Amino acid sequence: MAIGVEQRGRLGGMWEAARSLSMALLVICLSVLVAPSASASTDRGWDLFGLATAPRAAQQEMVKRGRERLFPYLPDEPKGRSLSVGTAQDGFIVSARPLPLPGEHYAVLPRQLSRKLLYGTQELIGAIVSASDAVAAASPGAVLGVGNIGRREGGDIPYSVSHNAGRDADLAFYATDPRGRPVLLPDLVRFDGSGRSRDFDGFYRFDVARNWLLVRSLATDPQVQMEYLFISDPLRALLLGHARQLGEPPQVVQRAASMLMQPGREIPHDDHLHIRIYCGRADRGAGCANRSRILPGVETFEGIREGRLKQAALFAHGKAPEVRVAALERIAWLGGEEQAPAVLAALSDPVARVREAAVFAAAALAPPRVAPLLADRMESEEEPRVQRAILLALGEVGGPSAEAILSSALSRSAVVRLSGKEADLRLVALEGIARAHALSALPRVAGLVESDDLPVALAAESTLRLLLLWQPEGAEGDDAGARADRAARWRARIAQVAGRDWLSIRKAGLAARGAEPSGSAHGYATSLAPLAGDRDLAVRRAAQEELGRVTGNAAESWRWGREQAANYWVKWVRRHPDAARWRSADR
């Protein structure tokens, strides 16, 4: 069974936290970001791999350069190849390809261009370029309007509940004016069942002929496997009726008909064509998952994941430390519980960075049984980077033994050299305590509020706010007297909530801000959604985590601004009225 998105997110968070200690706000990152690498592949589509001449390459700079996740390529894999990971709704992409700009037969719509969401897998980008070329070849002068594709690093976007993993794109419809002359739409424009635009007083007309050419090209593209062509039912009927009138081969019409569908009443897709492709062979070896239906004749590349896991287990015993690190990360990435023995054996590897990778992988693969092993390892580990990894991993694993180690780490200052800089391991332990919801450590955390080390004192208060969703009134300031006063109030608050679990404390804190945890789960999620944009960092983080827990949607909305996060969750909850569930912990 492939690693789940939530588990993969935790794994990414552990590696990110091992590289950055921004504990003042305790924004616990869930991914690893590195600069992109180049590739020299010759897949279709001009300059998909940065091989353009200087003038064309310079024109591509209007696409904002972003960062992407660090992916554990194995030695036999081409580094820098685009890979779709997870599902289209919950996944992400590595080594994404930008849509080449300017396009010969396509143009990005103005509003969407400003968003710079123009990244996808090389297969998806190639399909868009190829389809626009095919339409222009049959209808000279045709220009395809392109909308949102995705982020360079993948993940959620505020404008859609998918487009996460580089396999989705929005394409504007081809249109004409009332005289039948081709026009490029100024934005995504809605059309009714007769093909007239619902906006602009019906000025624009749905160009059935060219839109069919687009659909036919996408549906029959030999280099990709198309899963969906989302479109409203009335427009679907226009396209298929036109195809039959043309005398298109029945198998082509049937193939297109199986892909064309309206996804729902609330989002009928009457203003654009939303395309989605299936996972490719390389994607499957990276953890890509086709969530829904598999059309007849589609190659699903079964067994690719298992093959990659076996290879990784062999590479985990390789001579080069960097190969062993990549192998351990890949095993954890794919959720290879069956390869856990190789991971646990690496906890004693002679190279520190290999042990560090083994710690994170062990925490991702075997949480219930790994805490005692990590606790034992902490007793003998002398390398600071591995000690840091153990503390962060224990935060993910949780449980009494993990909480005991994390709490004891607060009792002494442990300034070490990490990446050439001084760092205090108490900051790492505080982050682990916040991750583990370690309420047993709260008294010691409150004691650190009075610490002479101001960064540690501030981080301790951030941890308390995150866990208790409460903060003392008055006694503002960072001087010793004010912090001593606040520490006393924190201790009183901790005494008040003694005996309660972290979930009930979180719910009470959110309820005080309007999120009532009674009634239906959907009603609870609806009241939580606006709090995803709350001004208080602790509140909005708790609201977003609670939304993810109740709805099962692992959206990385913490990456966005407050307004974007709130808008996303309000729309998502409204569009998925049956997604929210009360979990066993709620009972």
C-alpha positions as MATLAB code, in Angstrom:
seq = 'MAIGVEQRGRLGGMWEAARSLSMALLVICLSVLVAPSASASTDRGWDLFGLATAPRAAQQEMVKRGRERLFPYLPDEPKGRSLSVGTAQDGFIVSARPLPLPGEHYAVLPRQLSRKLLYGTQELIGAIVSASDAVAAASPGAVLGVGNIGRREGGDIPYSVSHNAGRDADLAFYATDPRGRPVLLPDLVRFDGSGRSRDFDGFYRFDVARNWLLVRSLATDPQVQMEYLFISDPLRALLLGHARQLGEPPQVVQRAASMLMQPGREIPHDDHLHIRIYCGRADRGAGCANRSRILPGVETFEGIREGRLKQAALFAHGKAPEVRVAALERIAWLGGEEQAPAVLAALSDPVARVREAAVFAAAALAPPRVAPLLADRMESEEEPRVQRAILLALGEVGGPSAEAILSSALSRSAVVRLSGKEADLRLVALEGIARAHALSALPRVAGLVESDDLPVALAAESTLRLLLLWQPEGAEGDDAGARADRAARWRARIAQVAGRDWLSIRKAGLAARGAEPSGSAHGYATSLAPLAGDRDLAVRRAAQEELGRVTGNAAESWRWGREQAANYWVKWVRRHPDAARWRSADR';
ca = [
       0.000    0.000    0.000;
       1.456    3.364   -1.014;
       2.241    5.957    1.605;
      -0.720    8.228    2.330;
      -0.622   11.939    1.650;
      -0.808   12.755    5.377;
       2.055   10.380    6.130;
       4.115   11.743    3.251;
       3.394   15.248    4.512;
       4.689   14.336    7.962;
       7.813   12.846    6.428;
       8.418   16.002    4.409;
       7.837   18.087    7.511;
      10.482   16.226    9.470;
      13.094   16.799    6.775;
      12.146   20.475    6.466;
      12.322   21.019   10.202;
      15.730   19.388   10.231;
      16.921   22.233    8.009;
      15.136   25.255    9.522;
      14.379   26.241   13.107;
      11.953   29.154   12.816;
      10.561   28.419   16.233;
       9.481   31.955   17.090;
       6.222   31.283   15.280;
       6.399   27.482   15.232;
       5.247   27.349   11.635;
       6.022   23.676   11.191;
       6.840   23.193    7.506;
       5.733   20.017    5.664;
       8.032   19.947    2.659;
      11.618   20.247    1.624;
      12.420   23.006   -0.829;
      15.510   23.179   -2.983;
      16.622   24.944   -6.144;
      15.529   23.203   -9.375;
      17.905   21.056  -11.359;
      18.292   21.044  -15.126;
      17.718   18.095  -17.413;
      18.736   17.301  -20.951;
      15.821   15.122  -22.018;
      14.343   15.608  -25.456;
      10.657   15.078  -24.710;
       8.279   16.953  -26.953;
       7.408   20.593  -26.546;
      10.055   23.237  -27.104;
      12.312   24.052  -24.187;
      10.564   21.831  -21.693;
      13.968   21.188  -20.168;
      15.635   24.593  -20.383;
      17.326   24.047  -23.732;
      15.970   27.138  -25.492;
      18.187   29.683  -27.195;
      18.893   32.771  -25.114;
      16.075   34.966  -26.531;
      13.367   32.326  -26.069;
      14.667   31.347  -22.635;
      14.578   34.970  -21.559;
      10.940   35.241  -22.620;
      10.101   32.404  -20.256;
      11.163   34.485  -17.273;
       7.687   36.014  -17.169;
       6.763   32.709  -15.512;
       7.738   33.195  -11.882;
      10.444   30.828  -10.737;
       9.519   28.971   -7.603;
      10.953   26.214   -5.461;
      10.269   22.542   -5.505;
      10.463   19.584   -3.181;
      13.579   17.552   -2.727;
      12.909   14.153   -4.262;
      14.996   11.037   -3.509;
      15.918    9.912   -7.006;
      17.609    6.520   -7.094;
      20.890    6.124   -8.999;
      19.218    4.605  -12.065;
      16.692    7.450  -12.429;
      17.296   10.653  -14.425;
      17.524   13.478  -11.915;
      15.238   16.364  -12.750;
      12.561   14.317  -14.499;
       9.102   15.647  -13.656;
       7.164   13.362  -11.330;
       3.561   13.488  -10.140;
       3.200   12.246   -6.557;
      -0.011   11.290   -4.762;
      -3.488   11.986   -6.102;
      -4.601   14.918   -8.220;
      -6.491   16.263   -5.190;
      -3.951   15.651   -2.422;
      -0.563   15.250   -4.097;
       2.186   17.448   -5.461;
       4.822   17.535   -8.202;
       8.598   17.534   -8.323;
      10.730   18.994  -11.124;
       7.657   20.597  -12.668;
       7.789   21.955  -16.226;
       6.556   25.458  -17.072;
       4.272   26.043  -20.004;
       6.684   27.589  -22.576;
       5.977   31.260  -23.186;
       5.183   32.781  -25.530;
       3.263   30.004  -27.213;
       2.922   29.688  -30.959;
      -0.683   28.536  -30.898;
      -1.772   29.258  -27.328;
      -1.860   32.212  -24.936;
      -2.347   32.382  -21.174;
      -5.403   34.407  -20.191;
      -4.468   37.709  -18.476;
      -5.902   37.012  -15.022;
      -4.442   33.516  -14.912;
      -1.067   34.763  -16.157;
      -0.821   37.037  -13.123;
      -1.201   33.995  -10.862;
       1.743   32.223  -12.522;
       0.190   28.791  -11.988;
       1.696   27.424  -15.195;
       3.484   24.258  -14.082;
       2.720   20.602  -14.724;
       4.358   17.317  -15.618;
       6.207   17.187  -18.904;
       3.470   14.909  -20.240;
       0.695   17.382  -19.383;
       2.568   20.378  -20.785;
       3.360   18.400  -23.913;
      -0.314   17.482  -24.346;
      -1.382   21.140  -24.161;
       1.250   22.260  -26.668;
       0.481   19.369  -29.011;
      -3.294   19.927  -28.875;
      -2.962   23.630  -29.650;
      -0.717   22.762  -32.611;
      -3.226   20.209  -33.879;
      -6.125   22.656  -33.771;
      -4.061   25.365  -35.495;
      -3.032   22.920  -38.211;
      -6.681   22.183  -39.012;
      -7.868   25.749  -38.394;
      -5.047   28.213  -39.193;
      -4.805   31.117  -36.788;
      -6.489   29.290  -33.897;
      -5.147   30.322  -30.481;
      -5.923   28.228  -27.404;
      -6.593   30.137  -24.174;
      -4.870   28.587  -21.160;
      -6.006   29.076  -17.560;
      -4.669   27.609  -14.324;
      -2.344   24.626  -14.447;
      -0.551   24.403  -11.099;
       2.196   25.586   -8.762;
       5.817   24.831   -9.466;
       5.958   22.832   -6.228;
       2.456   21.433   -6.616;
      -0.063   21.319   -3.805;
      -3.382   23.064   -3.368;
      -4.315   26.263   -5.138;
      -7.094   28.548   -3.867;
      -8.970   28.390   -7.185;
      -9.550   24.644   -7.316;
      -9.770   21.535   -5.185;
      -7.450   19.645   -7.519;
      -4.514   20.761   -9.720;
      -2.235   19.489   -6.955;
       0.003   16.984   -8.678;
       0.774   18.493  -12.082;
      -1.792   16.426  -13.961;
      -4.628   18.992  -14.273;
      -5.087   22.074  -16.440;
      -7.891   24.509  -17.305;
      -8.314   25.407  -20.971;
     -10.571   28.183  -22.225;
     -13.022   27.318  -24.960;
     -12.451   28.388  -28.515;
     -15.037   31.046  -29.352;
     -16.286   33.312  -32.127;
     -18.088   36.636  -32.346;
     -21.712   36.768  -33.590;
     -20.441   36.779  -37.219;
     -18.502   33.579  -36.712;
     -15.077   35.200  -36.631;
     -12.570   33.538  -34.204;
     -11.804   35.546  -31.056;
      -9.616   34.920  -28.014;
     -11.717   35.184  -24.877;
     -10.650   37.776  -22.270;
     -11.211   35.295  -19.439;
     -13.040   32.056  -18.735;
     -16.537   32.710  -20.107;
     -19.659   30.677  -19.326;
     -21.770   29.279  -22.174;
     -25.339   27.995  -22.141;
     -26.677   24.902  -23.844;
     -27.152   26.727  -27.155;
     -23.514   27.842  -27.186;
     -24.145   31.521  -26.380;
     -22.139   33.201  -23.635;
     -24.057   33.788  -20.416;
     -21.996   36.920  -19.892;
     -21.257   39.866  -22.195;
     -24.915   39.910  -23.297;
     -24.470   36.703  -25.280;
     -21.800   38.213  -27.545;
     -19.473   35.203  -27.593;
     -20.370   31.897  -29.258;
     -19.030   28.448  -28.381;
     -16.961   27.356  -31.399;
     -18.130   23.758  -31.651;
     -15.864   22.858  -34.584;
     -12.584   23.985  -33.036;
     -13.491   22.771  -29.557;
     -14.126   19.336  -31.030;
     -10.691   19.437  -32.688;
      -9.235   20.179  -29.253;
     -11.116   17.333  -27.575;
     -10.210   14.876  -30.329;
      -6.520   15.754  -30.093;
      -6.466   15.332  -26.312;
      -8.486   12.113  -26.341;
      -6.320   10.439  -28.986;
      -2.905   11.770  -27.935;
      -0.562    8.751  -28.129;
       1.879   10.121  -25.549;
      -0.512   10.623  -22.611;
      -3.434    8.751  -21.105;
      -6.279   11.190  -20.596;
      -8.527   10.480  -17.601;
     -11.077   13.304  -17.645;
     -12.230   16.127  -19.857;
     -14.568   17.958  -17.492;
     -17.265   20.000  -19.236;
     -20.937   20.812  -18.708;
     -23.485   18.299  -20.003;
     -25.069   20.673  -22.574;
     -21.699   21.565  -24.110;
     -20.709   17.897  -24.091;
     -23.840   17.145  -26.115;
     -22.935   19.847  -28.645;
     -19.451   18.423  -29.136;
     -20.480   14.784  -29.487;
     -23.346   15.695  -31.805;
     -20.946   17.638  -34.015;
     -18.504   14.720  -34.083;
     -21.188   12.307  -35.213;
     -22.365   14.714  -37.919;
     -18.791   14.889  -39.209;
     -18.684   11.118  -39.468;
     -15.846   10.730  -36.999;
     -14.850    7.085  -36.364;
     -17.172    5.581  -33.748;
     -14.232    4.483  -31.594;
     -12.933    8.070  -31.472;
     -16.364    9.428  -30.527;
     -16.789    6.749  -27.878;
     -13.327    7.421  -26.465;
     -14.052   11.145  -26.197;
     -17.504   10.473  -24.732;
     -15.967    8.333  -21.959;
     -13.706   11.227  -20.946;
     -16.129   14.144  -21.337;
     -18.272   14.539  -18.239;
     -19.777   17.142  -15.935;
     -18.256   16.802  -12.442;
     -21.184   18.219  -10.476;
     -24.030   20.716  -10.346;
     -22.200   23.400   -8.432;
     -19.142   23.350  -10.685;
     -20.568   22.361  -14.092;
     -17.513   23.547  -16.060;
     -19.513   25.600  -18.523;
     -16.690   28.165  -18.726;
     -13.652   25.948  -19.406;
     -12.414   22.475  -20.251;
     -10.627   20.883  -17.289;
      -8.246   18.158  -18.429;
      -6.621   15.474  -16.244;
      -4.162   12.791  -17.235;
      -3.420    9.445  -15.573;
      -0.188    8.661  -13.731;
       2.654    7.705  -16.044;
       5.155    4.884  -15.521;
       7.758    7.064  -13.810;
       5.046    8.742  -11.723;
       3.858    5.406  -10.359;
       7.377    4.644   -9.149;
       7.316    7.954   -7.272;
       4.026    7.309   -5.488;
       1.473    8.663   -7.987;
      -2.055    7.375   -7.427;
      -5.049    7.285   -9.765;
      -7.860    7.966   -7.329;
     -10.955    7.112   -9.316;
     -12.039    5.174  -12.376;
      -9.755    3.400  -14.815;
     -11.036    3.475  -18.381;
     -10.748    0.377  -20.589;
      -7.335    0.036  -22.184;
      -5.523    2.293  -19.725;
      -2.102    1.068  -18.600;
      -1.897    1.425  -14.805;
       1.711    0.216  -14.465;
       0.972   -2.172  -11.646;
       4.043   -3.446   -9.837;
       6.178   -0.375  -10.536;
       6.024    0.793   -6.903;
       6.986   -2.622   -5.547;
       9.890   -2.809   -7.978;
      11.175    0.573   -6.851;
      10.951   -0.471   -3.204;
      13.014   -3.592   -3.824;
      15.614   -1.524   -5.642;
      15.698    0.988   -2.792;
      16.230   -1.784   -0.239;
      19.282   -2.929   -2.209;
      20.623    0.613   -2.535;
      20.219    1.065    1.239;
      23.294   -1.165    1.555;
      25.251    0.700   -1.109;
      28.801    1.921   -0.674;
      28.118    5.633   -1.219;
      26.442    7.393    1.753;
      24.379    9.654   -0.556;
      22.964    6.553   -2.240;
      22.020    5.043    1.110;
      20.336    8.308    2.123;
      18.293    8.467   -1.095;
      17.291    4.819   -0.704;
      16.066    5.306    2.868;
      14.125    8.415    1.914;
      12.544    6.608   -1.050;
      11.434    3.674    1.093;
       9.717    6.083    3.482;
       8.372    8.148    0.573;
       6.579    5.124   -0.874;
       5.391    3.810    2.477;
       7.450    0.663    2.216;
       6.605   -0.868    5.573;
       7.776   -4.224    4.220;
      11.285   -2.755    3.955;
      11.322   -1.476    7.558;
      14.114   -3.900    8.611;
      16.531   -2.191    6.215;
      15.525    1.184    7.645;
      15.915    0.159   11.289;
      19.317   -1.385   10.581;
      20.489    1.965    9.201;
      19.935    3.619   12.611;
      23.420    2.309   13.426;
      25.061    3.377   10.157;
      28.564    4.845   10.683;
      27.694    7.990    8.682;
      25.650   10.643   10.529;
      23.584   11.834    7.554;
      22.556    8.241    6.850;
      21.448    7.790   10.463;
      19.529   11.052   10.171;
      17.652    9.748    7.119;
      17.017    6.452    8.898;
      15.490    8.270   11.882;
      12.978   10.117    9.723;
      12.186    7.032    7.654;
      11.669    4.880   10.753;
       9.275    7.449   12.217;
       7.284    7.538    8.976;
       7.051    3.772    8.543;
       6.656    2.303   12.021;
       5.428    4.936   14.522;
       4.043    2.620   17.245;
       7.206    0.568   17.715;
       9.916    3.044   16.812;
       9.654    5.429   19.798;
      11.601    3.145   22.210;
      14.263    2.580   19.553;
      14.683    6.307   18.984;
      14.759    6.944   22.727;
      17.563    4.386   23.096;
      19.384    5.915   20.159;
      19.155    9.360   21.764;
      21.057    8.091   24.793;
      24.109    7.085   22.734;
      23.905    9.550   19.831;
      26.640   12.196   19.833;
      26.050   13.845   16.450;
      23.864   16.997   16.816;
      22.139   16.617   13.446;
      20.981   13.132   14.414;
      19.909   14.293   17.884;
      17.829   16.987   16.232;
      16.306   14.421   13.861;
      15.378   12.162   16.783;
      13.627   14.984   18.647;
      11.621   15.980   15.574;
      10.777   12.361   14.779;
       9.610   11.744   18.336;
       7.290   14.695   17.896;
       5.715   12.900   14.945;
       5.569    9.525   16.661;
       4.147   10.765   19.978;
       3.236    8.569   22.916;
       4.456    8.427   26.527;
       8.069    7.447   25.791;
       8.386   10.128   23.109;
       6.909   12.759   25.434;
       9.300   11.768   28.201;
      12.371   12.252   25.985;
      11.079   15.558   24.616;
      10.260   16.860   28.081;
      13.646   15.894   29.495;
      15.361   17.682   26.595;
      13.961   20.964   27.967;
      15.754   20.639   31.275;
      19.193   21.585   29.999;
      20.614   24.035   27.508;
      22.095   22.192   24.550;
      23.725   24.680   22.208;
      25.254   22.801   19.282;
      26.659   23.556   15.843;
      24.179   22.769   13.077;
      24.967   23.633    9.467;
      27.750   25.885   10.668;
      25.537   27.872   13.043;
      24.769   27.693   16.731;
      21.385   26.222   17.644;
      19.729   25.250   20.904;
      18.190   21.775   20.874;
      15.566   23.015   23.331;
      13.979   24.826   20.376;
      13.794   21.528   18.522;
      12.291   19.809   21.555;
       9.647   22.546   21.797;
       8.716   21.949   18.185;
       8.501   18.226   18.855;
       6.252   18.878   21.850;
       3.917   20.986   19.716;
       3.807   18.281   17.036;
       3.141   15.515   19.554;
       0.517   17.513   21.491;
       2.566   16.559   24.537;
       0.439   17.987   27.342;
       2.557   16.233   29.958;
       5.423   18.565   29.050;
       3.422   21.767   29.599;
       4.715   22.518   33.128;
       8.310   22.436   31.907;
       7.378   24.514   28.869;
       5.798   27.121   31.146;
       9.003   27.213   33.174;
      10.971   28.199   30.072;
       8.855   31.350   29.684;
      11.112   32.822   32.394;
      14.317   31.676   30.705;
      17.142   34.193   30.339;
      17.463   32.978   26.753;
      14.847   35.176   25.068;
      14.425   33.078   21.854;
      13.750   30.010   24.000;
      11.305   31.956   26.188;
       9.381   33.247   23.160;
       9.330   29.808   21.552;
       7.973   28.340   24.795;
       5.071   30.807   24.749;
       4.387   30.025   21.089;
       4.219   26.333   22.001;
       1.806   27.034   24.848;
      -0.447   29.125   22.606;
      -0.529   26.396   19.971;
      -1.389   23.648   22.447;
      -3.824   25.547   24.673;
      -5.282   28.072   22.192;
      -5.164   30.600   24.995;
      -2.926   33.434   26.075;
      -2.784   35.493   29.273;
      -4.116   39.013   29.222;
      -1.943   41.918   30.295;
       1.692   41.717   31.392;
       2.920   42.546   27.906;
       6.603   42.934   27.147;
       9.742   40.825   27.045;
      11.366   41.993   30.279;
      11.918   39.474   33.059;
       9.099   40.799   35.243;
       6.466   40.613   32.513;
       7.530   37.111   31.522;
       7.469   35.944   35.130;
       3.914   37.264   35.459;
       2.851   35.499   32.262;
       4.546   32.278   33.364;
       2.436   32.280   36.526;
      -0.724   32.753   34.485;
       0.318   29.968   32.129;
       0.788   27.629   35.089;
      -2.666   28.506   36.369;
      -4.171   27.781   32.969;
      -2.354   24.454   32.760;
      -3.801   23.514   36.146;
      -7.292   24.392   34.881;
      -7.080   22.008   31.912;
      -5.346   19.191   33.794;
      -6.843   15.825   32.920;
      -8.222   16.925   29.557;
      -6.906   15.665   26.220;
      -5.444   17.932   23.549;
      -8.390   17.516   21.163;
     -10.967   18.691   23.704;
      -8.716   21.633   24.582;
      -8.374   22.566   20.918;
     -12.120   22.295   20.330;
     -12.850   24.468   23.337;
     -10.425   27.115   22.111;
     -11.952   27.105   18.638;
     -15.474   27.094   20.082;
     -14.618   30.292   21.945;
     -14.041   31.813   18.524;
     -17.287   30.592   17.004;
     -16.557   27.047   15.827;
     -19.192   25.069   17.701;
     -18.322   21.321   17.802;
     -21.934   20.216   18.276;
     -24.444   19.199   15.662;
     -23.324   17.866   12.292;
     -19.707   17.431   11.238;
     -20.448   19.540    8.154;
     -21.789   22.336   10.336;
     -18.640   22.174   12.438;
     -16.449   22.367    9.323;
     -18.511   25.290    8.019;
     -17.926   27.245   11.213;
     -14.223   26.361   11.195;
     -13.568   27.501    7.620;
     -13.468   31.290    8.267;
     -11.049   30.715   11.162;
      -8.513   29.357    8.661;
      -7.743   33.021    8.007;
      -7.796   34.235   11.618;
      -5.302   36.934   12.578;
      -4.027   34.798   15.443;
      -1.414   32.358   14.108;
      -2.272   29.712   16.700;
      -5.997   29.920   15.916;
      -5.659   29.717   12.160;
      -3.185   26.863   12.394;
      -5.441   24.943   14.766;
      -8.479   25.636   12.550;
      -6.673   24.402    9.443;
      -5.425   21.271   11.208;
      -8.907   20.600   12.570;
     -10.430   21.101    9.109;
      -7.971   18.595    7.689;
      -8.754   16.108   10.452;
     -12.534   16.364   10.118;
     -12.756   16.529    6.307;
      -9.853   14.267    5.390;
      -8.565   16.984    3.027;
      -4.821   17.376    3.627;
      -4.657   20.836    2.038;
      -1.398   22.697    2.594;
      -3.250   25.947    3.183;
      -0.682   27.059    5.761;
       1.475   27.998    2.761;
      -0.944   30.748    1.699;
      -1.970   34.105    3.017;
      -4.778   34.373    5.537;
      -7.449   35.487    3.066;
      -6.554   32.824    0.514;
      -6.691   30.083    3.142;
     -10.079   31.222    4.425;
     -11.533   31.571    0.915;
     -10.268   28.137   -0.053;
     -11.759   26.368    2.957;
     -15.093   28.185    2.770;
     -15.454   27.113   -0.879;
     -14.154   23.595   -0.297;
     -16.513   22.840    2.579;
     -19.466   24.237    0.617;
     -18.611   22.117   -2.421;
     -18.126   18.938   -0.363;
     -21.114   18.793    1.999;
     -20.652   15.066    2.628;
     -16.879   15.091    3.245;
     -16.835   16.025    6.948;
     -16.955   13.121    9.384;
     -16.896   12.771   13.133;
     -13.890   10.585   13.928;
     -13.478    8.069   16.718;
     -11.473   10.646   18.698;
     -14.526   12.928   18.709;
     -16.451   10.337   20.659;
];
